[in-house]
Amino acid sequence: MQEPIRKIIFDHPTIQAAVRKVASEVATWRGDLPALDLVCVLEGARPFTRDLVRALGDLRPELVVRVHEVGARGTDGTRLLEDRTLSVGASVAQGLRGRDLLLVDDLVDSGKTLAALKEALAKAGAREVRTAVLVRKYEEASGPVDICGFDLRLDRGEMARQGIKDYWLYGYGMDEDGKSRDLDHIGWLEVR
């Protein structure tokens, strides 16, 4: 069996430039409002959320950013799950009632996890839920993405013609079977 092809697709400076771009779009959305509630999707979005909060502080030091965390499981190893497991605690949901939220995730693939979380937060009483993702993988519709750092625009048909099933992303919060989250770059693993 052939060893999978690995490639670094975004180095740390490139990631930070994308984070600043996202922060600028978020700051424009918020205008001169004094506060922002960020909802970080665990575990993968922690590095992106941390750096996004820092970038927002650089742009708008007076902006009060409150970070909340929710759990979601949409994969099992390297396989997408049909049903998502969500963990939005009652205290988190209650604290977000009537507020405008920014749901932050590291990666959108099928969009099912993001859509399920957005729906759960809306049902919990959020006034508006916008989404920011660091990486969108596919060019076809992939869920409710409002702000995106990197749009890979991968084409599933072209990938299939090349014998590629998927590109599994790892690093900067994204894991490869529980490993590689702590890398400061993003790589991909070609799945054949």
ABEGO torsion letter per residue (X at the ends): XBBBBBBBABBAAAAAAAAAAAAAAAAAAAEABABBBBBBBOAAAAAAAAAAAAAAAAABAABBBBBBBBBBBABBEABBBABBBBBBBAAAAAAABGBBBBBBBABBBAGAAAAAAAAAAAAAGBABBBBBBABBABABBBEBBABBABBAGBBAAAAAAAGBABBBBBEGGBBBGGBGAABABBBBBBBX
